[in-house]
Amino acid sequence: MKGPLAGLMQQAQRMQEEMKRAQEEIAQAEVTGQSGGGLVSVRMSGRHEVRAVSIDRKLFADDPEMAEDLVAAAVNDAVNRIAALSQEKLGGLTAGMNLPAGFKLPF
């Protein structure tokens, strides 16, 4: 193949390889979500697997319902951190391509 189509195909192949590498980095990453000023923390992998939960013990005795809310908030914080990491790693990969508005990769 010659011409602009060949160049576009090569660019797409490089982008696919870079995207795969970035996805692997994200999967290996770990983030920590927190809530309640550090009373609850959740460590989560880039694959959204919760690895550890830490809860200040006195929180249970004082207000168990608040503990439940803070665990949910910490999990949501961790999920949002993974989303931000994914955007950071994958967002720049398509910057050089003139894709139509709303076009999403990978296909």
DSSP file (Angstrom, degrees, kcal/mol; ACC not computed):
  #  RESIDUE AA STRUCTURE BP1 BP2  ACC     N-H-->O    O-->H-N    N-H-->O    O-->H-N    TCO  KAPPA ALPHA  PHI   PSI    X-CA   Y-CA   Z-CA
    1    1 A M              0   0    0      0, 0.0     2,-0.3     0, 0.0     0, 0.0   0.000 360.0 360.0 360.0 137.8    0.0    0.0    0.0
    2    2 A K        +     0   0    0      4,-0.1     3,-0.4     5,-0.0     4,-0.3  -0.853 360.0  27.9-128.8 164.7    1.3    3.4   -0.9
    3    3 A G  S  > S-     0   0    0     -2,-0.3     4,-1.6     1,-0.2     3,-0.4  -0.358 109.6 -27.9  87.0-163.6    0.2    7.0   -0.3
    4    4 A P  H  > S+     0   0    0      0, 0.0     4,-2.3     0, 0.0    -1,-0.2   0.809 131.3  59.1 -62.8 -32.3   -1.9    8.6    2.4
    5    5 A L  H  > S+     0   0    0     -3,-0.4     4,-2.3     2,-0.2    -2,-0.2   0.901 104.9  49.9 -65.2 -40.0   -3.8    5.4    3.2
    6    6 A A  H  > S+     0   0    0     -3,-0.4     4,-2.3    -4,-0.3    -1,-0.2   0.908 111.3  49.2 -64.2 -41.9   -0.6    3.5    4.0
    7    7 A G  H  X S+     0   0    0     -4,-1.6     4,-2.3     1,-0.2    -2,-0.2   0.895 110.9  49.8 -63.7 -40.1    0.5    6.3    6.3
    8    8 A L  H  X S+     0   0    0     -4,-2.3     4,-2.4     2,-0.2    -2,-0.2   0.891 109.9  51.0 -65.7 -39.6   -2.8    6.3    8.0
    9    9 A M  H  X S+     0   0    0     -4,-2.3     4,-2.2     2,-0.2    -2,-0.2   0.905 111.0  48.1 -65.0 -41.7   -2.7    2.5    8.5
   10   10 A Q  H  X S+     0   0    0     -4,-2.3     4,-2.5     2,-0.2    -2,-0.2   0.912 111.7  49.9 -64.5 -42.1    0.8    2.7   10.0
   11   11 A Q  H  X S+     0   0    0     -4,-2.3     4,-2.5     1,-0.2    -2,-0.2   0.910 110.8  49.8 -62.9 -42.2   -0.4    5.5   12.3
   12   12 A A  H  X S+     0   0    0     -4,-2.4     4,-2.3     2,-0.2    -1,-0.2   0.888 110.4  50.2 -64.6 -39.0   -3.4    3.5   13.4
   13   13 A Q  H  X S+     0   0    0     -4,-2.2     4,-2.1     2,-0.2    -2,-0.2   0.921 111.6  47.5 -66.3 -43.6   -1.2    0.5   14.1
   14   14 A R  H  X S+     0   0    0     -4,-2.5     4,-2.5     1,-0.2    -2,-0.2   0.917 112.3  50.2 -61.8 -42.8    1.2    2.6   16.2
   15   15 A M  H  X S+     0   0    0     -4,-2.5     4,-2.6     1,-0.2    -2,-0.2   0.889 108.7  52.2 -63.5 -39.4   -1.7    4.1   18.1
   16   16 A Q  H  X S+     0   0    0     -4,-2.3     4,-2.2     2,-0.2    -1,-0.2   0.903 110.6  47.8 -63.3 -41.7   -3.1    0.6   18.8
   17   17 A E  H  X S+     0   0    0     -4,-2.1     4,-2.2     2,-0.2    -2,-0.2   0.906 113.1  47.8 -65.3 -42.2    0.2   -0.5   20.2
   18   18 A E  H  X S+     0   0    0     -4,-2.5     4,-2.5     2,-0.2    -2,-0.2   0.885 111.3  51.3 -65.7 -38.7    0.5    2.6   22.4
   19   19 A M  H  X S+     0   0    0     -4,-2.6     4,-2.6     2,-0.2    -2,-0.2   0.910 109.4  49.7 -65.5 -41.9   -3.1    2.1   23.6
   20   20 A K  H  X S+     0   0    0     -4,-2.2     4,-2.0     2,-0.2    -2,-0.2   0.918 111.8  48.7 -62.7 -43.0   -2.5   -1.5   24.5
   21   21 A R  H  X S+     0   0    0     -4,-2.2     4,-2.0     1,-0.2    -2,-0.2   0.913 112.3  48.3 -62.8 -43.4    0.6   -0.5   26.4
   22   22 A A  H  X S+     0   0    0     -4,-2.5     4,-2.4     1,-0.2    -2,-0.2   0.892 109.7  52.3 -65.6 -40.0   -1.2    2.3   28.2
   23   23 A Q  H  X S+     0   0    0     -4,-2.6     4,-2.4     1,-0.2    -1,-0.2   0.879 108.9  50.6 -64.0 -37.6   -4.1    0.0   29.1
   24   24 A E  H  X S+     0   0    0     -4,-2.0     4,-1.7     2,-0.2    -1,-0.2   0.900 109.8  50.4 -65.9 -40.3   -1.6   -2.5   30.6
   25   25 A E  H  X S+     0   0    0     -4,-2.0     4,-1.1     2,-0.2    -2,-0.2   0.913 111.1  48.8 -62.6 -42.7   -0.1    0.3   32.7
   26   26 A I  H >< S+     0   0    0     -4,-2.4     3,-0.6     1,-0.2    20,-0.3   0.921 108.8  52.8 -63.2 -44.1   -3.5    1.3   34.0
   27   27 A A  H 3< S+     0   0    0     -4,-2.4    19,-0.7     1,-0.2    20,-0.5   0.848 111.6  46.5 -61.2 -34.0   -4.4   -2.3   34.9
   28   28 A Q  H 3< S+     0   0    0     -4,-1.7    -1,-0.2    18,-0.2    -2,-0.2   0.666  95.5  98.0 -81.7 -17.3   -1.2   -2.6   36.9
   29   29 A A    <<  -     0   0    0     -4,-1.1    17,-1.8    -3,-0.6     2,-0.4  -0.271  58.2-154.6 -71.2 156.7   -1.7    0.8   38.7
   30   30 A E  E     -A   45   0A   0     15,-0.2     2,-0.3    16,-0.1    15,-0.2  -0.996   9.5-172.3-130.8 140.1   -3.1    1.1   42.1
   31   31 A V  E     -A   44   0A   0     13,-2.7    13,-2.8    -2,-0.4     2,-0.5  -0.871  16.1-137.9-125.0 160.5   -4.9    4.1   43.5
   32   32 A T  E     -A   43   0A   0     -2,-0.3     2,-0.4    11,-0.2    11,-0.2  -0.981  13.3-161.8-122.7 121.9   -6.2    5.0   47.0
   33   33 A G  E     -A   42   0A   0      9,-3.0     9,-2.8    -2,-0.5     2,-0.3  -0.809  14.0-170.8 -98.4 142.8   -9.5    6.6   47.5
   34   34 A Q  E     +A   41   0A   0     -2,-0.4     2,-0.3     7,-0.2     7,-0.2  -0.918  12.1 174.9-132.8 157.8  -10.3    8.4   50.8
   35   35 A S  E >>> +A   40   0A   0      5,-2.1     5,-1.9    -2,-0.3     3,-0.7  -0.967  60.5  39.6-151.7 166.8  -13.2    9.9   52.6
   36   36 A G  G >45S-     0   0    0     -2,-0.3     3,-0.8     1,-0.2    -1,-0.1   0.838 128.7 -61.2  62.6  33.8  -13.9   11.4   56.0
   37   37 A G  G 345S-     0   0    0      1,-0.2    -1,-0.2     2,-0.1    -3,-0.0   0.833 109.8 -41.1  62.8  32.1  -10.6   13.2   56.1
   38   38 A G  G <45S+     0   0    0     -3,-0.7    -1,-0.2     2,-0.3    -2,-0.2   0.461 107.6 120.1  95.0   2.2   -8.7    9.8   55.9
   39   39 A L  T <<5S+     0   0    0     -3,-0.8    17,-2.5    -4,-0.6     2,-0.4   0.833  83.6  30.2 -66.1 -30.7  -11.0    7.9   58.3
   40   40 A V  E   <S+AB  35  55A   0     -5,-1.9    -5,-2.1    15,-0.2     2,-0.4  -0.995  71.3 176.2-129.6 133.5  -11.8    5.5   55.5
   41   41 A S  E     -AB  34  54A   0     13,-2.5    13,-2.9    -2,-0.4     2,-0.4  -0.996  10.7-163.4-136.7 146.6   -9.4    4.5   52.6
   42   42 A V  E     -AB  33  53A   0     -9,-2.8    -9,-3.0    -2,-0.4     2,-0.5  -0.994   8.2-153.1-129.9 124.5   -9.8    2.0   49.8
   43   43 A R  E     +AB  32  52A   0      9,-2.7     8,-3.2    -2,-0.4     9,-1.5  -0.879  24.1 178.8 -98.8 127.3   -6.9    0.8   47.7
   44   44 A M  E     -AB  31  50A   0    -13,-2.8   -13,-2.7    -2,-0.5     6,-0.2  -0.967  23.2-128.5-134.0 143.1   -8.1   -0.3   44.2
   45   45 A S  E >   -A   30   0A   0      4,-2.6     3,-1.9    -2,-0.3   -15,-0.2  -0.363  35.9-103.5 -81.4 167.6   -6.3   -1.7   41.1
   46   46 A G  T 3  S+     0   0    0    -17,-1.8   -19,-0.2   -19,-0.7   -18,-0.2   0.623 123.2  62.6 -65.1 -13.0   -6.7   -0.2   37.7
   47   47 A R  T 3  S-     0   0    0    -20,-0.5    -1,-0.3   -18,-0.2     3,-0.1   0.238 121.9-108.4 -93.3  11.5   -9.0   -3.2   36.9
   48   48 A H  S <  S+     0   0    0     -3,-1.9     2,-0.6     1,-0.2    -2,-0.1   0.780  70.7 146.6  65.6  30.2  -11.4   -1.8   39.6
   49   49 A E        -     0   0    0     -4,-0.0    -4,-2.6     2,-0.0     2,-0.5  -0.871  49.9-129.5 -95.4 123.8  -10.5   -4.6   42.1
   50   50 A V  E     +B   44   0A   0     -2,-0.6    -6,-0.3    -6,-0.2     3,-0.1  -0.622  29.1 177.4 -74.5 122.0  -10.6   -3.5   45.7
   51   51 A R  E     +     0   0A   0     -8,-3.2     2,-0.3    -2,-0.5    -7,-0.2   0.776  61.4   0.9 -96.2 -33.2   -7.3   -4.6   47.3
   52   52 A A  E     -B   43   0A   0     -9,-1.5    -9,-2.7     2,-0.0     2,-0.4  -0.991  52.2-158.2-158.3 148.3   -7.7   -3.2   50.8
   53   53 A V  E     -B   42   0A   0     -2,-0.3     2,-0.5   -11,-0.2   -11,-0.2  -0.999   9.6-169.1-129.0 131.9  -10.1   -1.3   52.9
   54   54 A S  E     +B   41   0A   0    -13,-2.9   -13,-2.5    -2,-0.4     2,-0.4  -0.986   8.0 177.3-124.7 125.0   -9.0    0.7   56.0
   55   55 A I  E     -B   40   0A   0     -2,-0.5     2,-0.3   -15,-0.2   -15,-0.2  -0.992  36.3-115.6-130.3 129.6  -11.6    2.1   58.4
   56   56 A D    >>  -     0   0    0    -17,-2.5     3,-1.7    -2,-0.4     4,-0.6  -0.494  28.7-139.6 -61.4 121.0  -10.9    3.9   61.7
   57   57 A R  H >> S+     0   0    0     -2,-0.3     4,-1.0     1,-0.3     3,-0.9   0.807  96.8  60.4 -58.4 -36.3  -12.3    1.5   64.3
   58   58 A K  H 3> S+     0   0    0      1,-0.2     4,-2.2     2,-0.2    -1,-0.3   0.719  91.5  70.6 -68.9 -17.5  -13.9    4.2   66.5
   59   59 A L  H <> S+     0   0    0     -3,-1.7     4,-2.6     1,-0.2     8,-0.3   0.879  95.7  52.7 -64.0 -37.7  -16.0    5.3   63.5
   60   60 A F  H << S+     0   0    0     -3,-0.9    -1,-0.2    -4,-0.6    -2,-0.2   0.922 111.6  45.0 -63.3 -44.1  -18.0    2.0   63.9
   61   61 A A  H  < S+     0   0    0     -4,-1.0    -2,-0.2     2,-0.2    -1,-0.2   0.891 118.2  43.2 -67.9 -39.3  -18.7    2.6   67.6
   62   62 A D  H  < S-     0   0    0     -4,-2.2    -2,-0.2     1,-0.2    -1,-0.2   0.930 137.4  -9.5 -75.1 -45.9  -19.6    6.3   67.1
   63   63 A D     X  -     0   0    0     -4,-2.6     4,-1.8    -5,-0.2     3,-0.4  -0.614  54.8-177.2-159.1  87.4  -21.8    6.1   64.0
   64   64 A P  H  > S+     0   0    0      0, 0.0     4,-2.0     0, 0.0     5,-0.1   0.838  87.9  56.1 -61.5 -33.2  -22.0    2.9   61.9
   65   65 A E  H  > S+     0   0    0      1,-0.2     4,-2.1     2,-0.2     5,-0.1   0.892 106.8  50.1 -65.7 -37.6  -24.3    4.5   59.3
   66   66 A M  H  > S+     0   0    0     -3,-0.4     4,-2.7     1,-0.2    -1,-0.2   0.888 106.5  55.9 -66.2 -37.3  -21.7    7.1   58.7
   67   67 A A  H  X S+     0   0    0     -4,-1.8     4,-2.1    -8,-0.3    -2,-0.2   0.919 107.2  49.4 -59.3 -43.8  -19.0    4.4   58.3
   68   68 A E  H  X S+     0   0    0     -4,-2.0     4,-2.1     1,-0.2    -1,-0.2   0.921 112.0  48.0 -61.4 -44.3  -21.1    2.8   55.6
   69   69 A D  H  X S+     0   0    0     -4,-2.1     4,-2.3     1,-0.2    -2,-0.2   0.891 111.2  50.6 -63.7 -39.4  -21.5    6.2   53.8
   70   70 A L  H  X S+     0   0    0     -4,-2.7     4,-2.3     2,-0.2    -1,-0.2   0.851 107.7  53.1 -69.9 -33.5  -17.8    6.9   54.0
   71   71 A V  H  X S+     0   0    0     -4,-2.1     4,-2.4     2,-0.2    -2,-0.2   0.943 110.7  47.4 -64.3 -46.3  -16.9    3.4   52.6
   72   72 A A  H  X S+     0   0    0     -4,-2.1     4,-2.4     1,-0.2    -2,-0.2   0.916 112.7  49.4 -59.9 -42.7  -19.1    4.1   49.6
   73   73 A A  H  X S+     0   0    0     -4,-2.3     4,-2.2     1,-0.2    -1,-0.2   0.887 110.2  50.4 -64.8 -38.8  -17.6    7.6   49.2
   74   74 A A  H  X S+     0   0    0     -4,-2.3     4,-2.2     2,-0.2   -32,-0.2   0.897 110.3  49.6 -67.2 -39.8  -14.0    6.2   49.4
   75   75 A V  H  X S+     0   0    0     -4,-2.4     4,-2.5     2,-0.2    -2,-0.2   0.936 111.7  48.7 -63.0 -45.4  -14.8    3.5   46.7
   76   76 A N  H  X S+     0   0    0     -4,-2.4     4,-2.4     1,-0.2    -2,-0.2   0.881 109.3  53.1 -61.7 -38.1  -16.3    6.2   44.5
   77   77 A D  H  X S+     0   0    0     -4,-2.2     4,-2.0     2,-0.2    -1,-0.2   0.915 109.5  48.5 -62.5 -43.1  -13.2    8.4   45.0
   78   78 A A  H  X S+     0   0    0     -4,-2.2     4,-2.1     2,-0.2    -2,-0.2   0.916 110.8  50.5 -63.6 -43.2  -10.9    5.4   44.0
   79   79 A V  H  X S+     0   0    0     -4,-2.5     4,-2.2     1,-0.2    -2,-0.2   0.911 110.6  49.8 -61.2 -42.5  -13.1    4.8   40.9
   80   80 A N  H  X S+     0   0    0     -4,-2.4     4,-2.2     1,-0.2    -1,-0.2   0.863 108.2  53.1 -65.4 -35.2  -12.8    8.5   39.9
   81   81 A R  H  X S+     0   0    0     -4,-2.0     4,-2.3     2,-0.2    -1,-0.2   0.886 108.8  49.4 -66.9 -37.9   -9.1    8.4   40.4
   82   82 A I  H  X S+     0   0    0     -4,-2.1     4,-2.7     2,-0.2    -2,-0.2   0.905 109.9  51.6 -66.1 -40.8   -8.8    5.4   38.0
   83   83 A A  H  X S+     0   0    0     -4,-2.2     4,-2.4     2,-0.2    -2,-0.2   0.907 110.6  48.2 -61.8 -41.3  -10.9    7.3   35.5
   84   84 A A  H  X S+     0   0    0     -4,-2.2     4,-2.3     2,-0.2    -2,-0.2   0.901 111.6  49.8 -65.8 -40.3   -8.7   10.3   35.7
   85   85 A L  H  X S+     0   0    0     -4,-2.3     4,-2.5     2,-0.2     5,-0.2   0.912 110.9  49.9 -63.8 -42.3   -5.6    8.1   35.3
   86   86 A S  H  X S+     0   0    0     -4,-2.7     4,-3.0     1,-0.2     5,-0.4   0.919 110.9  49.0 -61.9 -44.3   -7.1    6.4   32.3
   87   87 A Q  H  X S+     0   0    0     -4,-2.4     4,-2.2     1,-0.2     5,-0.2   0.901 111.8  49.9 -62.1 -40.8   -8.0    9.8   30.7
   88   88 A E  H  X S+     0   0    0     -4,-2.3     4,-0.5     1,-0.2    -2,-0.2   0.921 117.8  38.4 -63.5 -45.0   -4.4   11.0   31.4
   89   89 A K  H  < S+     0   0    0     -4,-2.5    -2,-0.2     1,-0.1    -1,-0.2   0.882 129.4  28.9 -75.7 -39.0   -2.8    7.9   29.8
   90   90 A L  H >X S+     0   0    0     -4,-3.0     3,-1.1    -5,-0.2     4,-0.5   0.693 101.7  78.2 -98.3 -20.9   -5.2    7.4   26.9
   91   91 A G  H >< S+     0   0    0     -4,-2.2     3,-0.5    -5,-0.4    -3,-0.1   0.840  93.9  48.9 -61.0 -36.6   -6.4   10.9   26.2
   92   92 A G  G >< S+     0   0    0     -4,-0.5     3,-0.9    -5,-0.2     4,-0.4   0.608  90.8  80.9 -81.0 -10.8   -3.3   12.0   24.3
   93   93 A L  G <4 S+     0   0    0     -3,-1.1     3,-0.3     1,-0.2    -1,-0.2   0.846  99.1  37.3 -67.1 -33.5   -3.2    9.0   22.0
   94   94 A T  G X< S+     0   0    0     -4,-0.5     3,-1.1    -3,-0.5     5,-0.3   0.368  87.1 101.7 -98.4   6.0   -5.8   10.3   19.5
   95   95 A A  T <  S+     0   0    0     -3,-0.9    -1,-0.2     1,-0.3    -2,-0.1   0.832  81.3  49.2 -60.6 -34.2   -4.8   13.9   19.7
   96   96 A G  T 3  S+     0   0    0     -4,-0.4     2,-0.4    -3,-0.3    -1,-0.3   0.582  95.9  85.1 -84.4  -9.1   -2.9   13.9   16.4
   97   97 A M  S <  S-     0   0    0     -3,-1.1     2,-1.5    -4,-0.1    -3,-0.0  -0.740  76.9-131.9 -97.1 141.5   -5.6   12.2   14.4
   98   98 A N        +     0   0    0     -2,-0.4    -3,-0.1     0, 0.0    -2,-0.1  -0.674  41.2 171.7 -89.0  84.3   -8.4   14.2   12.8
   99   99 A L        -     0   0    0     -2,-1.5     3,-0.1    -5,-0.3     4,-0.0  -0.693  37.8-101.0 -95.7 148.3  -11.3   12.0   14.0
  100  100 A P    >   -     0   0    0      0, 0.0     3,-2.0     0, 0.0    -1,-0.1  -0.275  52.4 -84.2 -61.9 152.8  -15.0   13.0   13.5
  101  101 A A  T 3  S+     0   0    0      1,-0.3     3,-0.1     3,-0.0     0, 0.0  -0.337 116.9  18.1 -58.4 134.5  -16.7   14.5   16.6
  102  102 A G  T 3  S+     0   0    0      1,-0.3     2,-0.4    -3,-0.1    -1,-0.3   0.400  86.8 142.2  84.0  -2.7  -18.0   11.8   18.9
  103  103 A F    <   -     0   0    0     -3,-2.0     2,-0.4    -4,-0.0    -1,-0.3  -0.591  35.1-158.5 -75.7 126.4  -15.8    9.1   17.3
  104  104 A K        -     0   0    0     -2,-0.4    -1,-0.0    -3,-0.1    -3,-0.0  -0.853   6.8-122.3-113.0 141.9  -14.6    6.7   20.1
  105  105 A L  S    S+     0   0    0     -2,-0.4     2,-0.2     2,-0.1   -11,-0.1  -0.923  83.4  47.8-120.9 152.5  -11.7    4.4   20.2
  106  106 A P              0   0    0      0, 0.0    -2,-0.0     0, 0.0   -90,-0.0   0.656 360.0 360.0 -71.0 162.6  -11.1    1.5   20.5
  107  107 A F              0   0    0     -2,-0.2    -2,-0.1    -4,-0.0    -3,-0.0   0.479 360.0 360.0 -61.3 360.0  -13.8    0.4   18.1
